[in-house]
Amino acid sequence: MDDFSIELSEAEIKRERDKSRELRRSRWWKNRLALGRCHWCGGSFPPEELTMDHIVPVTRGGKASRNNVVPACKECNNRKKYLLPMEWEDYLQRCRKDDET
């Protein structure tokens, strides 16, 4: 594990995932989806094509709270997986460099 790893129990992870499910049902979240914008790529998508992404993943110590979740298209969410924001930015920069060569 790296310097950013946090050991979480299965119970803690389950609790945060349960909170995420509750948050998905909230009016606040439905309003965020209605905007139709992926936080990571900025693309426009129908609300049903957006997923909830934790900026700091639950398995790495992130919480299921309004300030840690964003709408993301399925492609960005699948590519980001469990990366922290700085790791995600590094990944994107590497992809851009590969595209340039």
C-alpha positions in Angstrom: 0.0 0.0 0.0 1.1 3.6 -0.5 1.4 6.5 1.9 -2.3 7.5 1.3 -3.7 4.1 2.3 -6.0 3.9 5.3 -7.0 0.6 6.9 -10.8 0.4 7.1 -12.8 -2.4 8.4 -15.5 -4.0 6.3 -18.1 -2.6 8.6 -16.8 1.0 8.1 -16.9 0.5 4.3 -20.3 -1.0 4.4 -21.6 1.9 6.6 -20.3 4.5 4.1 -21.7 2.6 1.1 -25.1 2.5 2.9 -24.9 6.3 3.3 -24.1 6.6 -0.4 -27.3 4.7 -1.2 -29.2 7.1 1.0 -27.6 10.1 -0.6 -28.5 8.8 -4.1 -32.2 9.0 -3.1 -31.9 12.6 -2.0 -33.4 15.6 -3.8 -29.9 17.2 -3.7 -28.4 14.3 -5.6 -31.2 14.2 -8.2 -30.7 17.9 -8.8 -27.0 17.3 -9.4 -27.8 14.6 -11.9 -30.3 16.7 -13.6 -27.5 19.1 -14.6 -26.2 16.3 -16.8 -22.5 17.1 -16.4 -19.6 14.7 -15.7 -17.4 16.3 -13.0 -14.2 14.8 -14.5 -14.5 15.2 -18.3 -17.1 17.9 -18.4 -19.2 16.0 -20.9 -23.0 16.3 -21.1 -25.0 13.1 -20.4 -28.6 12.1 -19.7 -29.0 11.8 -15.9 -29.5 8.0 -16.1 -26.0 7.7 -17.7 -24.3 9.4 -14.7 -23.0 7.6 -11.7 -22.0 8.7 -8.2 -18.2 9.0 -7.8 -16.5 9.6 -4.5 -13.7 12.1 -5.0 -11.8 10.3 -2.2 -12.9 6.7 -2.6 -14.6 5.1 0.4 -12.0 2.3 0.4 -9.3 5.0 0.8 -10.9 6.8 3.7 -13.5 9.0 1.8 -16.9 9.6 3.3 -20.3 9.4 1.7 -21.1 13.1 2.0 -22.1 16.0 -0.2 -18.6 17.4 -0.3 -17.1 14.1 -1.4 -19.4 12.9 -4.2 -19.8 14.1 -7.8 -21.7 13.0 -10.9 -19.4 11.1 -13.3 -20.0 9.5 -16.6 -19.5 5.7 -16.5 -16.3 5.9 -18.5 -14.6 8.3 -16.2 -15.9 6.5 -13.1 -14.6 3.2 -14.4 -11.2 4.6 -15.3 -10.8 6.5 -12.1 -11.7 3.5 -9.9 -10.0 3.9 -6.5 -7.6 6.8 -7.4 -7.3 9.9 -5.3 -7.7 13.2 -7.1 -3.9 13.8 -7.5 -3.4 10.2 -8.8 -6.3 10.7 -11.3 -4.7 14.0 -12.5 -1.3 12.1 -12.9 -3.1 9.4 -14.9 -4.8 12.0 -17.2 -1.5 13.8 -17.8 0.2 10.4 -18.8 -2.7 9.8 -21.2 -2.3 13.2 -22.8 1.4 12.6 -23.2 0.8 9.2 -24.8 -1.7 10.8 -27.2 0.9 13.4 -28.2 3.5 10.8 -29.2 
